[in-house]
C-alpha cells in the first residue's frame, strides 16, 4: 500500500504506524520489528456475487473443506504467538461465514486488529450493529463504479445501492468504513465521481487498487488501463489528496510505481515535500509480499499474498503458520525474502529498486510465465527509472 495522504500531507493513520517504521524495510518475516506479517485470511470462498475480476473465482455455492471454527481459532492462536498485528477477513464474502463474529471476537482477545473486506451488500442495520459490537476495527467495502457501472462489474443488478446502504449503515453505528475501488478501463472515467461520492457520503478512507491478473481477473488483462491512464489517475489522486488533506485517508494498492511517480511529481510541483516522501518510501521498502503481507486461503494453504495462489508454501493444518512463513526452503517464498538479485528485465536495472522492490510478481508471471520478470504494469519510463531505451529488457 502507498499511503498517499501520509506522503503528501503527513496524515497519520493506523496502517502508517506499521508501514513507515524505521527498520521495516530490513525485516524478512514481518511488517516491522517485533511483529509478524499482516495476514489476509480468505475465510470462505462462497460469495453472493460473481465479480468479473475476483481473484478467488468465488461463486454462490458451498465449498467443501474450508477451515472449521476450531481450526480457525487454532490459526488465530498461532497468529498471536507470531505477534501478527492485523487479520483481514476476506472471501468470497466473509459475512456469509456463520461464525465470523465469533472468530473476530476471538482475535480481539489477543488484541489482533480485525478488519473485514466485503462487497457490502449484506450489511443491513442489524449486521452493521453486529460488526460494531464484535469489535471490528475497519470495514472495506468494494465499489468499482457508480450506479450501473458497479452493477455490471459485480454482475448483479442493484449491487451498488446495496453496497452504498451498507456504508451508510456502518456509519450510522459509528463503525469505521471505507471504499475499495479497483481501477480498470471500464471505470477509469469515474474516478472524479468516486471522489464526489466520498465527499457527499462523508467517507474518510479510500483504497484505489490496481488490477491484478489473478483468478477471474486473469481474463481481464486487456481491460487494464494504459500506462498513460495510470499516470492520469495518479495525478488526480494526488490532487484530491492535497485538497482533502487529513479529512480522507487515500491509499493506492498493488502498484509501487505509484510511490515513485508521486515522488517525481513532487520534485516538480511540491519540492518542499520531496525529501520527506523519499525518506518514507525508503523506510517502507516497497512491495513486501511474502514478508509483511501474508495470505491463508479457505483450505488453510499459505501464500505470499491473496493474489499469488499459484504458489503454496504449506498448510496450517499440517504446520504452524510461523513455521511455514519463516521457512525459506521454498524457492518462491525464500526468493521473496530477498528478491533484488532475482529480478529480471527493467526491474533488475531500475534505480528505484530499494523503494519499489520489484512491484507485484504475480502480474509479471501471468504475462511472461516468469515469476521474476518485470511487472508489466510499471508505467514509469526508461528515463525515469534510469535505464536506456535500447536495452531490450523484458
C-alpha positions in Angstrom: 0.0 0.0 0.0 1.1 3.5 -0.8 -0.1 6.0 1.8 -0.7 8.9 -0.5 -2.2 11.0 2.3 0.8 10.2 4.5 3.4 11.0 1.9 1.8 14.2 0.6 0.0 15.6 3.7 1.7 14.0 6.7 -1.5 12.4 7.8 -1.2 9.7 10.5 -3.4 6.7 10.4 -3.3 3.2 11.9 -1.6 1.5 8.9 1.0 4.2 8.6 2.3 3.2 12.0 3.1 -0.3 10.5 4.3 0.8 7.1 6.5 3.7 7.9 8.6 2.5 10.8 12.4 2.7 10.9 13.8 -0.7 10.1 10.7 -2.0 8.4 12.5 -2.5 5.1 15.0 -4.8 6.7 12.5 -7.3 8.0 12.2 -10.7 6.4 9.2 -12.2 8.1 7.1 -9.4 9.4 5.7 -5.9 8.8 8.1 -4.2 11.2 10.5 -5.0 14.1 8.9 -7.4 16.6 5.8 -8.2 14.5 4.7 -10.8 12.1 3.0 -10.0 8.8 -0.4 -8.6 8.2 -2.5 -11.7 7.4 -5.3 -11.8 4.8 -7.5 -14.8 5.6 -9.9 -15.8 2.8 -12.2 -17.4 5.4 -14.7 -18.6 2.8 -14.9 -18.9 -1.0 -18.7 -18.6 -1.0 -20.0 -15.3 -2.3 -23.4 -13.9 -3.2 -21.9 -12.0 -6.2 -19.8 -13.1 -9.1 -17.4 -10.2 -9.9 -15.6 -10.2 -13.1 -12.2 -9.5 -11.5 -12.4 -11.9 -8.5 -9.0 -13.3 -7.7 -10.7 -16.1 -5.7 -13.0 -17.1 -8.5 -15.8 -17.2 -6.0 -19.4 -18.2 -6.6 -22.7 -18.5 -4.8 -22.3 -22.1 -3.6 -20.9 -24.0 -0.7 -17.3 -25.3 -0.9 -16.2 -28.4 1.0 -13.1 -28.5 3.1 -13.0 -24.9 4.4 -11.4 -24.3 7.8 -13.7 -25.1 10.7 -14.4 -22.8 13.6 -11.9 -24.7 15.8 -9.3 -24.8 13.1 -9.8 -21.0 12.6 -9.3 -20.4 16.3 -6.1 -22.5 16.4 -4.9 -20.5 13.5 -5.6 -17.2 15.4 -3.7 -18.7 18.4 -0.7 -19.1 16.1 -1.1 -15.5 14.8 -0.9 -14.3 18.4 2.2 -16.3 19.0 3.8 -14.7 15.9 2.7 -11.2 17.0 0.6 -10.7 13.9 -0.9 -7.1 14.3 -3.8 -7.3 11.8 -6.0 -10.0 10.4 -8.1 -9.1 7.4 -11.2 -11.4 7.0 -11.8 -11.7 3.2 -13.6 -14.1 0.9 -15.6 -14.8 -1.1 -17.9 -12.8 1.1 -16.8 -13.2 4.7 -20.2 -12.1 6.1 -21.6 -15.4 4.7 -19.5 -17.3 7.2 -21.8 -18.0 10.2 -19.0 -17.9 12.8 -17.4 -14.7 11.5 -18.2 -12.6 14.6 -17.1 -15.4 16.9 -13.8 -15.5 15.1 -13.4 -11.7 15.2 -14.1 -11.7 19.0 -11.5 -14.5 19.4 -8.9 -12.4 17.6 -9.8 -9.4 19.7 -9.0 -11.4 22.8 -5.4 -11.3 21.6 -5.6 -7.6 20.6 -5.2 -8.6 17.0 -6.9 -5.9 15.0 -9.7 -7.3 12.8 -10.7 -5.8 9.5 -13.3 -7.1 7.0 -13.2 -6.9 3.2 -16.7 -7.2 1.9 -18.9 -6.4 -1.1 -21.2 -4.6 1.4 -24.5 -5.9 0.0 -25.3 -7.9 3.2 -24.8 -5.1 5.7 -28.2 -4.1 6.8 -28.7 -2.2 10.1 -28.6 -5.4 12.2 -25.4 -6.7 10.6 -23.8 -3.2 10.9 -24.6 -3.3 14.7 -23.1 -6.8 15.0 -19.9 -5.7 13.2 -19.6 -2.8 15.6 -20.3 -4.8 18.7 -17.9 -7.5 17.7 -15.0 -5.0 17.7 -14.1 -4.9 14.1 -11.5 -2.1 13.5 -12.4 -1.3 9.9 -14.7 -2.4 7.1 -13.6 -2.0 3.5 -16.5 -2.1 1.0 -15.8 -2.6 -2.7 -17.3 0.0 -5.1 -16.0 -0.3 -8.6 -18.0 2.4 -10.2 -21.2 4.4 -9.6 -24.6 3.0 -10.3 -25.0 0.5 -13.1 -21.2 0.6 -13.8 -20.7 -1.1 -10.5 -23.6 -3.5 -11.0 -22.1 -4.6 -14.3 -18.7 -5.2 -12.8 -20.3 -7.2 -10.0 -22.7 -9.0 -12.3 -25.6 -8.2 -10.0 -28.4 -5.6 -10.6 -28.8 -3.4 -7.5 -25.4 -4.2 -6.1 -24.4 -0.5 -6.0 -27.4 0.6 -4.0 -27.0 -2.3 -1.5 -23.3 -1.6 -1.0 -23.9 2.1 -0.6 -26.6 1.3 2.0 -24.0 -0.9 3.7 -21.7 2.0 4.0 -24.4 4.2 5.4 -25.5 1.6 7.9 -21.9 1.2 9.2 -21.6 5.0 9.6 -25.0 5.1 11.4 -23.5 2.9 14.2 -20.1 4.7 14.1 -18.3 1.7 12.6 -15.3 2.9 10.6 -15.8 2.1 7.0 -14.2 3.0 3.6 -14.1 2.2 -0.1 -12.1 -0.2 -2.2 -12.0 0.8 -5.9 -10.2 -1.4 -8.5 -9.2 0.8 -11.4 -9.8 -0.7 -14.8 -10.7 0.5 -18.3 -14.4 0.4 -17.6 -14.4 2.7 -14.6 -11.3 4.8 -15.2 -13.6 7.7 -16.2 -15.5 7.5 -12.9 -12.6 8.5 -10.6 -14.0 12.0 -10.2 -17.4 10.5 -9.5 -15.9 8.4 -6.7 -14.4 11.5 -5.1 -17.8 13.2 -5.3 -19.3 10.2 -3.6 -16.7 10.2 -0.9 -17.5 13.9 -0.2 -21.2 13.5 -0.3 -21.3 10.4 1.9 -18.6 11.8 4.3 -16.4 8.7 3.8 -12.9 9.1 5.4 -10.9 6.3 3.7 -10.5 5.0 0.1 -8.1 2.5 -1.3 -7.5 2.6 -5.1 -6.4 -0.9 -6.3 -4.6 -1.6 -9.5 -5.9 -4.5 -11.4 -4.2 -7.9 -10.7 -4.3 -10.6 -13.3 -5.3 -13.4 -10.9 -8.3 -15.7 -10.7 -11.1 -14.4 -12.9 -9.0 -11.2 -13.2 -6.5 -13.2 -15.3 -9.0 -12.8 -18.1 -9.0 -9.0 -17.8 -5.5 -8.2 -19.0 -6.9 -6.4 -22.0 -9.3 -4.5 -19.7 -6.5 -2.9 -17.7 -5.8 0.8 -18.0 -2.8 2.0 -20.2 0.4 3.4 -18.7 -0.7 6.9 -19.6 -4.1 6.4 -17.9 -2.3 5.2 -14.8 -0.3 8.4 -14.7 -3.5 10.5 -15.2 -5.2 8.5 -12.4 -2.3 9.1 -10.1 -2.3 12.9 -10.9 -6.0 13.1 -9.9 -5.4 11.0 -6.7 -2.6 13.3 -5.7 -4.6 16.4 -6.4 -7.5 15.2 -4.4 -5.2 14.1 -1.5 -3.8 17.6 -1.2 -7.3 19.1 -1.4 -8.8 16.8 1.2 -5.7 16.7 3.5 -6.4 14.7 6.7 -10.2 14.6 6.1 -9.8 11.4 3.9 -7.1 8.7 4.1 -6.2 7.9 0.5 -4.1 4.9 -0.5 -3.1 3.1 -3.7 -2.6 -0.6 -3.7 -0.7 -3.2 -5.9 1.5 -0.9 -7.9 4.6 0.5 -6.2 5.3 2.6 -9.2 2.8 5.0 -7.7 5.1 5.9 -4.9 8.0 6.7 -7.3 5.7 8.6 -9.6 4.4 10.6 -6.6 8.0 11.5 -5.6 9.0 12.5 -9.1 5.9 14.7 -9.4 6.6 16.2 -6.0 10.1 17.2 -7.2 8.4 19.3 -9.9 5.3 20.6 -8.1 5.9 20.3 -4.4 9.7 20.3 -3.9 9.4 21.1 -0.2 7.8 17.7 0.3 10.1 15.6 -1.9 12.8 14.8 0.6 10.4 13.5 3.3 8.5 11.5 0.7 11.6 9.7 -0.4 12.7 9.1 3.1 9.4 7.4 4.0 9.4 5.3 0.9 12.9 4.0 1.7 11.8 3.2 5.2 8.8 1.2 3.8 10.9 -0.7 1.3 8.2 -1.2 -1.4 6.3 -4.4 -2.2 6.8 -6.9 0.6 4.6 -9.8 -0.3 6.0 -12.9 1.4 7.4 -10.7 4.1 5.0 -8.1 5.6 1.8 -9.4 3.9 0.7 -13.0 4.0 -2.4 -14.9 2.8 -4.1 -18.0 4.1 -6.9 -19.3 1.9 -10.2 -21.1 3.0 -8.4 -24.5 2.9 -5.5 -23.3 5.1 -2.9 -23.0 2.4 -0.3 -20.3 2.9 0.6 -17.9 0.1 2.7 -14.8 -0.4 -0.4 -12.6 -0.8 -4.0 -13.0 -1.8 -3.2 -12.8 -5.5 -0.5 -15.5 -5.6 -2.4 -18.7 -5.1 -0.5 -20.4 -7.8 2.3 -20.8 -5.2 1.6 -22.6 -1.9 4.2 -22.9 0.9 2.3 -25.2 3.3 -0.9 -25.7 5.1 -1.7 -24.6 8.6 -3.4 -28.0 9.3 0.0 -29.6 9.0 2.4 -27.0 10.3 2.2 -23.8 12.3 1.8 -20.6 10.4 5.0 -19.2 11.8 7.0 -22.3 10.8 5.7 -22.1 7.2 6.3 -18.4 7.0 9.8 -18.4 8.2 10.9 -21.5 6.2 12.8 -20.1 3.2 13.5 -23.5 1.6 10.7 -23.0 -0.9 12.4 -21.0 -3.8 9.5 -18.6 -4.2 9.0 -17.5 -0.6 12.7 -17.8 0.0 13.3 -15.6 -3.0 10.7 -13.0 -1.9 12.5 -12.5 1.4 15.5 -11.0 -0.6 14.4 -10.7 -4.2 16.5 -8.0 -5.6 19.2 -10.3 -7.1 16.5 -12.5 -8.7 14.6 -9.7 -10.5 15.0 -9.6 -14.3 14.4 -7.1 -17.1 13.6 -3.5 -16.3 13.2 -4.3 -12.6 16.7 -5.6 -12.3 18.2 -2.3 -13.6 15.8 0.1 -12.1 17.4 2.8 -9.8 14.3 2.7 -7.6 14.6 -1.0 -6.7 15.1 -0.1 -3.0 11.8 1.8 -2.8 9.7 -0.4 -5.1 11.2 -3.9 -4.5 10.1 -5.2 -7.9 6.4 -4.4 -7.7 3.9 -7.2 -8.0 5.3 -10.6 -9.0 2.0 -12.2 -9.9 1.4 -9.8 -12.7 4.9 -10.5 -14.1 4.3 -14.2 -14.0 0.8 -14.0 -15.6 2.2 -12.2 -18.6 5.6 -13.8 -19.1 5.5 -17.1 -17.3 8.5 -16.0 -15.2 7.8 -15.1 -11.6 10.9 -12.8 -11.5 10.3 -10.9 -14.8 9.4 -7.2 -14.9 5.9 -6.2 -13.8 4.1 -5.0 -17.0 2.0 -2.6 -15.0 5.0 -0.4 -14.2 4.2 2.8 -16.0 7.4 4.7 -15.4 9.5 5.5 -18.4 13.0 4.1 -19.0 14.4 7.6 -18.4 12.5 7.8 -15.1 14.0 4.5 -13.8 17.5 5.2 -15.1 17.9 2.8 -18.0 18.5 3.3 -21.7 15.8 2.9 -24.3 17.5 0.1 -26.3 18.4 -2.5 -23.6 15.8 -4.9 -24.9 14.8 -5.8 -21.4 11.7 -7.9 -20.6 
